[in-house]
Amino acid sequence: MLAGWLFADLVLVLALVSMADRPDPLAARPAARPSPSGSPSPSPSPTPSPVGPRSVELKPQQIRVKGGASEDIVAQINKGTKKWPGRTAALVLTFGGSQGGTEYAHRVNSLLSKARPEMFSKKTATDDFHDLGEPSNTAIIRIYFYTSPR
């Protein structure tokens, strides 16, 4: 019976020492002071601008190109992306039509920076796919933009 009391006292002492070692959680918080009824409440502080890396929009924008000549493809990319001035592409997924679509998609992706170097930089990730449901020498380009311009 004495051992039980000693054990209980030891646990109590350890709990008190453990709690005494921690800082007071209420002391770290600034006290909320009510403003006098005659004075206006202070204006809210401006919201801080976000810090950290940019994120990528979840919904892609899409354009379609077709044809074999590189100049035609570049002109179509340039025309199709005019509606997004000042945007920077983070990821481009290109789906070329028919069985040779992966090669066509790769060719289209290699022309992106030629059409819009400010939108498609060397840091833009691209990937080539094929879509058996599309005719050959056509491609669907899905562009995932960064959420904020830089």
Salt bridges, closest charged atoms under 4 A:
GLU57 OE2 - ARG87 NH2 2.66
GLU118 OE2 - ARG116 NH1 3.30
ASP128 OD2 - HIS106 ND1 2.96
GLU134 OE1 - ARG64 NH1 2.53
